[in-house]
Amino acid sequence: MAAKVYSAPNDIQPPVFNVLTEQSPDEYFGQEKTYLEKLREYLELRKPKGKMVGEIIRFQVADGYASYMVASLRPLELIHINLWDGYEFRFIERLNAEDVKQMVEQEKKMAAFFGNKR
């Protein structure tokens, strides 16, 4: 079954980096982390027993990434993470649950290989 893609709920607002203020990149990244945690908590409340709910998959696009958070595997639902340039992956609707499972596992293995904490 094809993926359904949604925007994040309106009450969970993404941070905005403003170069005209004295906001530091570290301050922005802290706000970004908080945003992702709130989105993950929202999705886990929505489907508390859902496998891989809250996991993030990414696709290289131009000079950045198109990122999506798993909202559900059955049926496959993804939330577009609209950060920085807000890139979207043009073939996202063609993914199925097995594709997403494989991508999540690959992300975890890469993070472990490079010593990144998840």
NULUM-778236 format. One record per residue (C-alpha): residue number from 0; residue in one letter; x negated, y, z negated. Coordinates in steps of 0.02 Angstrom, whole numbers, always signed. Layout:
BEGIN
+-----+-----+--------+--------+--------+
|   n | res |      x |      y |      z |
+-----+-----+--------+--------+--------+
| NUM |   A |      X |      Y |      Z |
...
+-----+-----+--------+--------+--------+
***
This chain:
BEGIN
+-----+-----+--------+--------+--------+
|   n | res |      x |      y |      z |
+-----+-----+--------+--------+--------+
|   0 |   M |     +0 |     +0 |     +0 |
|   1 |   A |    -64 |   +173 |    +43 |
|   2 |   A |   -116 |   +299 |    -88 |
|   3 |   K |     -4 |   +441 |   -143 |
|   4 |   V |    -99 |   +599 |   -187 |
|   5 |   Y |    -37 |   +731 |   -307 |
|   6 |   S |    -98 |   +895 |   -379 |
|   7 |   A |   -135 |   +909 |   -564 |
|   8 |   P |    +10 |   +968 |   -672 |
|   9 |   N |    +30 |  +1157 |   -674 |
|  10 |   D |     +7 |  +1167 |   -862 |
|  11 |   I |   -170 |  +1096 |   -848 |
|  12 |   Q |   -261 |  +1238 |   -763 |
|  13 |   P |   -435 |  +1210 |   -689 |
|  14 |   P |   -574 |  +1329 |   -738 |
|  15 |   V |   -627 |  +1465 |   -617 |
|  16 |   F |   -808 |  +1516 |   -601 |
|  17 |   N |   -821 |  +1704 |   -580 |
|  18 |   V |   -991 |  +1773 |   -525 |
|  19 |   L |   -933 |  +1950 |   -565 |
|  20 |   T |   -923 |  +1915 |   -751 |
|  21 |   E |  -1059 |  +1864 |   -869 |
|  22 |   Q |   -994 |  +1686 |   -876 |
|  23 |   S |  -1140 |  +1566 |   -881 |
|  24 |   P |  -1143 |  +1405 |   -780 |
|  25 |   D |  -1154 |  +1308 |   -944 |
|  26 |   E |   -996 |  +1394 |  -1004 |
|  27 |   Y |   -907 |  +1347 |   -842 |
|  28 |   F |   -966 |  +1166 |   -851 |
|  29 |   G |   -900 |  +1155 |  -1029 |
|  30 |   Q |   -731 |  +1217 |   -968 |
|  31 |   E |   -737 |  +1092 |   -823 |
|  32 |   K |   -770 |   +949 |   -945 |
|  33 |   T |   -623 |  +1005 |  -1054 |
|  34 |   Y |   -511 |  +1014 |   -900 |
|  35 |   L |   -555 |   +836 |   -848 |
|  36 |   E |   -527 |   +772 |  -1026 |
|  37 |   K |   -355 |   +855 |  -1034 |
|  38 |   L |   -308 |   +782 |   -864 |
|  39 |   R |   -368 |   +608 |   -917 |
|  40 |   E |   -269 |   +620 |  -1081 |
|  41 |   Y |   -113 |   +672 |   -986 |
|  42 |   L |   -127 |   +524 |   -868 |
|  43 |   E |   -164 |   +401 |  -1008 |
|  44 |   L |     -7 |   +458 |  -1100 |
|  45 |   R |    +92 |   +437 |   -940 |
|  46 |   K |    +28 |   +259 |   -911 |
|  47 |   P |    -55 |   +200 |  -1072 |
|  48 |   K |    -85 |    +21 |  -1013 |
|  49 |   G |   -136 |    +65 |   -836 |
|  50 |   K |   -300 |     -6 |   -776 |
|  51 |   M |   -430 |   +123 |   -723 |
|  52 |   V |   -315 |   +269 |   -765 |
|  53 |   G |   -425 |   +423 |   -787 |
|  54 |   E |   -571 |   +357 |   -684 |
|  55 |   I |   -643 |   +473 |   -552 |
|  56 |   I |   -688 |   +432 |   -373 |
|  57 |   R |   -783 |   +550 |   -258 |
|  58 |   F |   -818 |   +572 |    -73 |
|  59 |   Q |   -959 |   +675 |     +1 |
|  60 |   V |   -884 |   +819 |   +100 |
|  61 |   A |   -986 |   +960 |   +176 |
|  62 |   D |  -1098 |  +1029 |    +37 |
|  63 |   G |   -999 |   +954 |   -106 |
|  64 |   Y |   -876 |   +820 |   -155 |
|  65 |   A |   -691 |   +784 |   -142 |
|  66 |   S |   -644 |   +713 |   -312 |
|  67 |   Y |   -490 |   +617 |   -367 |
|  68 |   M |   -434 |   +546 |   -534 |
|  69 |   V |   -340 |   +381 |   -540 |
|  70 |   A |   -163 |   +405 |   -605 |
|  71 |   S |   -104 |   +228 |   -566 |
|  72 |   L |   -161 |    +74 |   -470 |
|  73 |   R |    +12 |     -1 |   -445 |
|  74 |   P |    +76 |    +96 |   -353 |
|  75 |   L |    -86 |   +182 |   -305 |
|  76 |   E |    -77 |   +364 |   -361 |
|  77 |   L |   -221 |   +487 |   -364 |
|  78 |   I |   -236 |   +664 |   -430 |
|  79 |   H |   -338 |   +785 |   -327 |
|  80 |   I |   -466 |   +871 |   -437 |
|  81 |   N |   -469 |  +1049 |   -373 |
|  82 |   L |   -638 |  +1111 |   -436 |
|  83 |   W |   -765 |  +1224 |   -349 |
|  84 |   D |   -723 |  +1219 |   -164 |
|  85 |   G |   -576 |  +1101 |   -188 |
|  86 |   Y |   -631 |   +986 |    -47 |
|  87 |   E |   -511 |   +850 |     +7 |
|  88 |   F |   -554 |   +684 |    +89 |
|  89 |   R |   -457 |   +676 |   +251 |
|  90 |   F |   -428 |   +487 |   +245 |
|  91 |   I |   -378 |   +476 |    +61 |
|  92 |   E |   -203 |   +410 |    +99 |
|  93 |   R |   -280 |   +258 |   +185 |
|  94 |   L |   -357 |   +191 |    +23 |
|  95 |   N |   -282 |    +43 |    -67 |
|  96 |   A |   -302 |    -16 |   -247 |
|  97 |   E |   -446 |   -133 |   -203 |
|  98 |   D |   -542 |    +11 |   -122 |
|  99 |   V |   -520 |   +115 |   -279 |
| 100 |   K |   -573 |    -27 |   -394 |
| 101 |   Q |   -731 |    -52 |   -291 |
| 102 |   M |   -770 |   +135 |   -290 |
| 103 |   V |   -749 |   +148 |   -479 |
| 104 |   E |   -868 |     +2 |   -505 |
| 105 |   Q |   -994 |    +80 |   -385 |
| 106 |   E |   -984 |   +247 |   -478 |
| 107 |   K |  -1016 |   +157 |   -644 |
| 108 |   K |  -1165 |    +61 |   -574 |
| 109 |   M |  -1242 |   +219 |   -501 |
| 110 |   A |  -1218 |   +312 |   -665 |
| 111 |   A |  -1301 |   +169 |   -759 |
| 112 |   F |  -1443 |   +160 |   -633 |
| 113 |   F |  -1481 |   +345 |   -647 |
| 114 |   G |  -1452 |   +350 |   -834 |
| 115 |   N |  -1300 |   +464 |   -826 |
| 116 |   K |  -1173 |   +452 |   -966 |
| 117 |   R |   -993 |   +424 |   -915 |
+-----+-----+--------+--------+--------+
***
